[in-house]
């Protein structure tokens, strides 16, 4: 019984005479819940797959969780010496390489070194919103400690700090990486039809049990809207999907709302009207980080960046002055709705 509680639950659904079943694994990781659906033959024993998924997620969480004091990222953040090689796992290095590329692609709109600012605005580990706006001089001082250029990612297997005060928060890309890695685990186990979802980030392979494409909902981008309120539905096959928004994690101060999405270039929460960004890509690591970056870039620049990238499509939703919504959509994304 304890093993089932720790590893999650398995749900069997039989349909017709096709001798296949949909199996659902659920559990917790990275401060959120994961759901993994696998289409398998009835005689197939998936207990070892469930253990492999849980083990892979535990390894990634131990690498990139700032909530664990002994994780790789926490030990790197505590390092004060500059110019010293810091050995990292293949997982950590891969994510940092993608992060560096994303930083360059977006002109700094995505930056994994904004941890001091995330903490300042109350969106860090303690999660306590400030009772007043942070002073401008404090934000300016912390900006001097941020910037991806403060970290050398040029040597595989190692990171080097060029500034002792730089720290990392990879929350906006690590879940996507977790999705990609679980998808690899499931695929290597011999399955072609499955859906992996971690905290809203998704990879869909093949088709559902009924032979139709997997379908994923985009939340209605309104503060206080139920988590099952759907704005749009997207069909997915062999694609990754990620959504970022300002309507779940925010605080209100003096009648104004402040989102957890920070502009790394200014140190302030974004105030450009963008309420939701959804991205389709070949992998969820890129889709996850890019969705956050486009929130910062705004609709025109964000769509322009996505259109320059191969196999990337997106939907940007902007709230108007009267509460209405305007959508900016790339052609390929519209074809999936």
Secondary structure, DSSP 4 states (H G I P E B T S, - for coil): -HHHHHH---EEEE-TTS-EEEEEEEEEETTEEEEEEEEEETT---HHHHHHHHHHHHHHHHHH-TTSTTSHHHHHHH---SS-EEE--HHHHHHHHHHHHHHHHTTTSS-TTTHHHHHHTT-SSS----SSPPPHHHHHHHHTT--GGGEE--STTEEEESSTT-----HHHHHHHHHHHHHHHHHHTT--SEEEEETTEEEEES--TTSSPEEEEEEP--TT--TT-EEEEEEESSEEEEEEESSSSEEEETTEEEES-B-TTTSSB--SSEEEEEEEESSHHHHHHHHHHHHHH-HHHHHHHHHHSTT-EEEEEEE-TTS-EEEEE-HHHHTT-
